[in-house]
Amino acid sequence: MSGRQESGAPPGARDLVAHHGQLRGQESAAPLLEVRDLVVHHGQLRALSGISLTVYPGEVYALIGANGAGKSTLLRTIAGLHHPTSGSISYDGKDVTRLRPERRAIAGIVMVPEGRRLFPSLSLEENLKVGGSFARTGPWDIARVYDLFPWMKERRTQKTAQMSGGEQQSVAIGRALVANPRVLLLDELSLGLAPVIVQRIYAMLPQVLASGITVLLVEQDVSQALRVATHLQCLLEGHTTLEGTPAEVTREQVEAAYFGVGAASPGGQSSQPPPENDWQGSNHGLG
């Protein structure tokens, strides 16, 4: 990944850049998650049209796009919350297309949903315990979540309804980690949060990856996604408009793919050299 994309990123994100470069060089690794030609309808509305993706162990795979692009629908379908019209989902070499959501969670596919979906009348610790309902055996438990988010321990008896949006998002992440996922689906992690809170939440990502978790991330903030992603895929109205690594794509390609203007070449191919300006300091990374 080029220096322009690392510029201004927190130290943890720069560590991820080096770590991810090594992972992408391991071509012998088998895919952990594969989606092939996925079509999903909401009633008569076609929400996804022939979407495919391949996620390797240890990656941070980012799905970007505007509202209504189909990003959350894709994550919810992978989690088993939507049934595809056609296509397939494979996890660890096994077809899970028709597997129930709780069976996927036990197998290691765990989601942090958009809007957090906590139980507001329960305490912080009680919400974390919910994550253990379909947990795998693994390194994460409530004590380790408290190590990741030290502020939680002294407030473990507080109801989550009394917490800020950023605190609730951290609890939602902790609840998912307690389930010991192999693939962590993060839906709109930064939605509605102040930039400084977003940075604090993303700062936990290196520790999550170091525990062996692979991340599939839905993010409207393109600049944030590009700082941490090994691979990105842009969706527009249920179609893939761009795919590649952050080092391969140009700002012009991302803008064209995001807004559906001009031409964006899938796979990050471009006839022009990448511009020297970085991806920071913008609304959703595109302003």
N, C-alpha and C positions, 0 to 999 in steps of 0.2 A: 504494500500500500504506500502511496506516495506521501512525501512530507507534508504536502498541502492539506491532506485529509487528517493527518495527525495533529496539525497545528491547533493549539488551544484545547485539545482534549485533555481530560484529567489523566493523571499517571496510570490509573487502572486501565483506561482505554488504550493507552500506548502499550502497556504490557500485553493486552489482548491482540494488538496488531502483530507483534512478534510471534506470539503463541499461535495465532491463526495461520500465519504464513507457514509455519512448520506443519500444521495439520493439513493444509491444502496440498503439501508436497507428498503426503502419504497416500499415493494413488492406489495402493493395494487394499485400503480400508473399504469394507463393504458398506453400502448405504444403510443407515439406521431407519430412515423413513422415506417412503416413495409414494408419490401420488401420481396416478396416470389417467389422463383424459377425463378428469372429473367434471361432471355436469350436475348442477344442483338447481332445483326449482323451489321458489316460494309460491305455492299455488300455481298460477299461470305465468308468473314472472320467472324468467330464466336468470338466476343470480350468478352462476358460474358456467362458463362455456369451455370445456375441454382443457382445464387447468392441469398442468403437470409440474412436479418439482421433485428434487432429490436432495435429501439432507444427510450429511455424513456425521459420524460421531465427533463431538467436540465443537461443532460449528455454532455460530450465531447467524441464523438464516433470517433475513429481514424481508417482510412483505410490506411494501409501501403503496400509497395511492390515496386518492381523495375519498371523502365520504361517499358511500354507495358503490365503491369499487368492487366489493365482494370479499375483502380481506377477512372480516370477522366471520362471514359465512364459511369461508375456507377453514379457518381455525376450528369453528364449531363442528364442522363436518369431520375433520380429523379426530376431534374429541369424541365423536359419536352422537352429538346433539342434533345433527341434521342427517337425514338419509339422502344419499346421492341418487339421482335419476340413473346415472350410468358412470362408468369409470371404476377405479379401484384404489385402495389404500393398503400399502404393505408396511409392516413394522417389524424390524428385526428379521426380515426374510419371510414373514408370515402374513397372509391376507387377513386384514382386520376390518374389511369394508362393512360387514354386517355384525360386527361384535358390539355388544351393548356398552354404553359409556362407562359403567362401573368396572366391567371386565378390562377395558382399555386402561383405566386408572390403575388397576391392580397390576397390569402388565408394564406400566411405566409411562403412559401418556397422560399428563396432568395439565390442567388449564387454569390460568388466572384470568377470569372473564372480564370483559369490559364492564365498568361500573362496580367492580369488586365483589358484589353479591355476598357481603358478609351478613351474619345474623346480628342485627343491631341491638337486640335485647340481651345478647350473650356477652360475656366478658372477652377481653383479648385472648386469654388463655383458653377459654372454652371454644372460641373460634378456631384456634390452632388445633385443638383436639379433634375437631371435625375433620381436619385433613388426614388424620390417622385412621379414618373409617375404612378406607380402601388402600392402606399403605403397603408398600413393598418393604422388604428388609433392606436396610441401607444405612448410610452414615448420618442422615438427618433425623433429628428429634427436636422437641421443644427447647431443650437446653441449648442446642446448637443454633437454633433460630435466635435465641436470646443473645448468643455470642455475635451473630451477624447484625442484629439490631439491638444494641445494648440498652436503649431507652425502654424497651418493652418489659424488662423484668420487673422494674419497680411499678409498672402500670398494668400488670397482668390481670388484675381484678377489675379494671375499669371497663365499662361497656363501650363497645366500638362506636355506638351512636354518638358518643361524646368526643370522638376524636376527629382530627382534621382529615382532609382528603388524602394528603400524603401519608399520614399515619395509617389510615385505613388501607391504602395501597400496599404498604409494607406488611400489614397483617395478612392481606390476601396472598402476598408472595410467600410469607412464612407458612401459611396454611397449606399451600401447594408443596412447599419443600418438605414438610413433615410427611407427605405421602411418598417421599423418595422417588421422584420421577427420573426416568432416563431421558425423556423428551419433555421439556417445559414449554408450554404454549402461553405466551404473554400477549394479551389482547389490549392494545391501546394503553400501554404502560404510563404514558405521560399525559393522557387526556385530562384536561381541566386543572392541571397542577402548575404551580409557579416554576419557572426555569431552575431556580436554586434547589427546589425539592426534587425535580426530575434528576438533576445531577447527583443528588445524594442517593436516590434510589438506584440509578444506574451504577453507582460506585460499588454496589454489592455484587455486580455481575462476575468479576474475576473470581471471587470465592465460590460462586455457584458453579462456574465452569470447571474450576479446579477440583470439585468434588465428583466430576465425571458426567455432569448433566449437559445435554445438548439443548439449545434454545431455538425455538421458532417464534419470531417476534413480529407482531403487527404494530406498525408505528406510522402515524401521519407526519411526525416531525422528521423529515428526510435527513436533515443535518445530523440529528442524534442517531438515527439508524445507521448512517454511513460511518459514524465514529466507531461503532462496535461490531458491525457486521463483517462476516467473512464472505457472504454472498447475499445478493439482493434480487428481488423480483418485484416489478411494478405491475399492478392491476388497474384496469380501467374498464368499468362497466362489465365486469365478469371475464375479461380477457387479459392475457398476459401481453403487455406492451414493451417490456424491457426486462432483460435478465443478464446478470453478470456479477463480477466482483466489483467492489468500490473502486479499485485501481483501474478497472477497464472502462468504466463509463464516464462520460463527460457531463458537465452541468447542462449543456444543451440537450443531450439525450434524455436526461432525467426529467427536464421540464417538458419536453415533447411527450414523453411517456406518461407523465403525471396528469397533464392537462389535455392530452389527445390532440396536440397541434404539431404540425410538421411531421418529421419522420424520425423514429427511434429504432435503431437496429437491435433486435434481440441478441443476447449474448455479449452485449457491451461492445460490439464492433462499431467503428467510426472511421470515416475517411479523413477526419481532421484530428490533429493532436489535441490532448486534453488541455484545457485552459489552466492558467496558473493560479487563478483566484480560488480561495478555499470555499468550504461548504457552510461556513458559520454565519452567525449573526443575522438570521432571517426567520421570518414567520414560516413554520413548517419547512425551513431549509430552502425555500425557493424564492423568497422575496428579495 
